[in-house]
């Protein structure tokens, strides 16, 4: 039973913390839903899934060309097999992974909603100029392959 007294300072702090956490979680959820189509973390259930792996080394992506069909949920694993730090940017999708150290990996999940050819690039000093680039090809959903 309650005696009608207001909560003490400790209870108010806990309530404020819970409200702040709920607001932050809601803001993050809205941010993820409002990012550009296809950006990591924005996915829809029921889509076909394509698992792809790219190995990053000096100064290349292997494979240099990744192909998927529009509307596919892409699970892209990047593995740095080289001796230097690398990065990956996918032009047109707003995807940027920087600071991938030798021997480390990261997985990106995104929806390939935009058809076309999109450059993969490492913009670490000198890497792009030495040929560290590739292509993401997103075939239109209605195109025959």
HELIX and SHEET records of a PDB file:
HELIX    1   1 UNK A    9  UNK A   34  1                                  26    
SHEET    1   A 4 UNK A  60  UNK A  62  0                                        
SHEET    2   A 4 UNK A  49  UNK A  57 -1                                        
SHEET    3   A 4 UNK A  72  UNK A  80  1                                        
SHEET    4   A 4 UNK A 105  UNK A 112 -1                                        
SHEET    1   B 5 UNK A  65  UNK A  69  0                                        
SHEET    2   B 5 UNK A 133  UNK A 139  1                                        
SHEET    3   B 5 UNK A 116  UNK A 121 -1                                        
SHEET    4   B 5 UNK A  86  UNK A  90 -1                                        
SHEET    5   B 5 UNK A  95  UNK A 100 -1                                        
END                                                                             
